[in-house]
Amino acid sequence: MSRGGDSSARGFKGNKQSLPQKPCVACGLPMTWRKSWAKNWDSVKYCSERCRRSAPAGR
C-alpha cells in the first residue's frame, strides 16, 4: 500500500517545490496547489476560511 494516496496529480512525485503556487487575495501569502483544489484551482482566491471571511465583499 502506498503512503500519501494518489501521486498522479499533475505529475506530483513528492517534491512540493514543483507544485504551482499563487498569492492569497486577502493576505498575500503564497498558496501551494492542493489535491482538493484540483478541479477549481483557477477560481481559488483565499488560503483559508479566515482570509475568505475577512476579505471585503467586493473581491
N, C-alpha and C positions, 0 to 999 in steps of 0.2 A: 504494500500500500504506500502510495507516495505522500509525502508531507507537503502541506500547503495547497492542496487541491489542484485544480486545473491550471497548468502553467502555459497554456497555449494562447492566452490573452495578449495579442499584439506581439508575439514572439518573446514574451517575458520568460527569462531563464534564471531569475534570482538576482539580477543586477538592477536594483532600484534606481540607479542613476540614469538608466536608459529609458525610463518611463517619461511620458510627456508631462509638462508642468505648465501652470498658468497662475497668475496672481488672483487672490480673492478680491472681489469688488469692494468689500467693506473695509477690510484691514490691510490689504496689500501683501499679505504673506503668501508665499508660493504654495500652491496645492499640487500634489502629485496624483496622477491618474490612479483610480481605484477600480477594481473589477465591478463593483456595484454601480459605477458611473459609466460603464462601457457603452450602454445604449444611448445615453444622453450627455456625453462628455461636452459637446458643443454648447449645451444650454446650462451647464453647471457654472454658477457665478460665485457661490459662497463656500468657504471652507468648513463652516459649521452652522448648526442651527442658531447658535448665539449671534453670529455675524448676520445671518439672514434676518433675524428679528430686529437687530439694531440698525439695519440699513434703512435709509429713507424710502418711503413708499414709491417714489418716482423712479427708482433704479430697477 
